[in-house]
């Protein structure tokens, strides 16, 4: 995450926790003088035997209301901004070393701030986490990444394991029709109108 995203995460973490939720991380993007602030929230892992609850639209709306109030008071963003609150979805974003450690062995796509070995984007398996160094196993071998150089990471879902892989159509030689793929991006969001002060 950027320094600004880290600052806002630290500011909003208590607000989200007070609602019984976890703030996974923040995306902070500036385009044409406007800011998109996207928060990813989740339900904290429960104890053994406790029912698993998923983030719902009501959670996103509640976080959006409370976070908007905090941002109005603290005013950490001087530009006009749009606030979005989202569940992690199946292409889950990873923000911290603890997130990478939790998903060891899973495939991920990574975008870097500065190129390594001539690349800013790579895909591979999360092979190891040592301190703030993430090792990604690629076809060219393992690449060690400093977490501070990681701009964005998302898990690459196993659609077959999730039961969401496209099914072949009869009479087409077993090939899947790409026009009828299941949309993997269905997730609750709450996006109130733009707020914030003019620059």
Order of alpha helices (4+ residues) and beta strands (2+ residues): alpha-beta-beta-alpha-beta-alpha-beta-beta-beta-beta-beta-beta
